[in-house]
Amino acid sequence: MVQVRQQKLDEVWPKLRVMARSSPQDKYVLVKGIIDSKVNANREVVAVTGDGTNDGPALKKADVGLAMVSINVNPYYAPDLG
């Protein structure tokens, strides 16, 4: 696991808006860093999206975790899904 000093994270994360194409380890480090941060008086709410495979630790640690999965649906049965 990547180790990053909390002080360094506190300098960087308030300026971030979107983090794309990141590794599962990077997601976890950032989520944990934001949750553990004392930059603001109130704790930030952290949301993460991931494929659900390797992103499990970050999805679980975040306040809101959305695992995006794709499924193939036979078009014949698609009208029945509504």
C-alpha positions in Angstrom: 0.0 0.0 0.0 1.2 3.5 -0.9 2.1 5.6 2.2 1.5 9.4 1.9 1.9 11.9 4.6 -1.4 13.4 5.8 0.1 16.8 5.6 0.8 16.4 1.9 -2.7 15.1 1.2 -4.1 18.1 3.1 -2.3 20.4 0.7 -3.5 18.7 -2.4 -7.0 17.3 -1.9 -8.9 20.6 -1.4 -7.9 21.6 -4.9 -9.0 18.4 -6.6 -12.4 18.2 -8.3 -12.2 14.9 -10.3 -9.6 12.1 -10.3 -9.9 9.9 -13.4 -8.1 6.8 -14.5 -6.7 6.2 -11.0 -5.5 2.9 -9.6 -7.5 1.2 -6.8 -4.6 2.0 -4.4 -4.7 5.7 -5.3 -8.4 5.8 -4.7 -8.1 4.2 -1.3 -5.3 6.5 -0.2 -7.2 9.6 -1.3 -10.5 8.5 0.3 -8.7 7.7 3.6 -6.8 11.0 3.4 -9.9 13.1 3.0 -11.8 11.2 5.7 -8.8 11.6 8.1 -8.2 15.2 7.2 -8.5 18.0 9.8 -8.4 20.8 7.1 -12.1 21.7 7.6 -14.0 21.9 10.9 -16.6 19.4 9.5 -15.6 16.1 7.9 -16.1 16.0 4.1 -18.5 13.5 2.6 -16.5 11.3 0.2 -18.0 9.5 -2.9 -16.2 7.0 -5.1 -17.1 5.1 -8.2 -15.4 2.0 -9.4 -15.8 -1.3 -11.2 -16.3 -3.1 -8.0 -13.5 -5.6 -8.6 -10.3 -4.1 -7.2 -11.9 -0.9 -6.0 -13.6 -2.7 -3.1 -11.5 -1.2 -0.2 -12.1 2.4 -1.5 -15.8 1.8 -2.2 -16.2 0.4 1.4 -14.2 3.2 3.1 -16.1 6.0 1.3 -19.3 7.4 2.6 -20.9 6.8 -0.8 -19.6 4.0 -3.0 -21.0 3.2 -6.4 -19.9 0.1 -8.2 -20.6 0.3 -11.9 -21.2 -3.0 -13.5 -22.4 -3.8 -17.0 -24.7 -6.6 -17.9 -25.7 -7.9 -21.2 -29.5 -8.1 -21.7 -31.2 -10.0 -24.5 -33.2 -7.3 -26.4 -36.1 -9.8 -26.6 -36.5 -9.6 -22.8 -35.6 -5.9 -22.3 -39.2 -4.6 -22.4 -40.0 -6.8 -19.4 -37.3 -5.1 -17.3 -39.3 -1.8 -16.9 
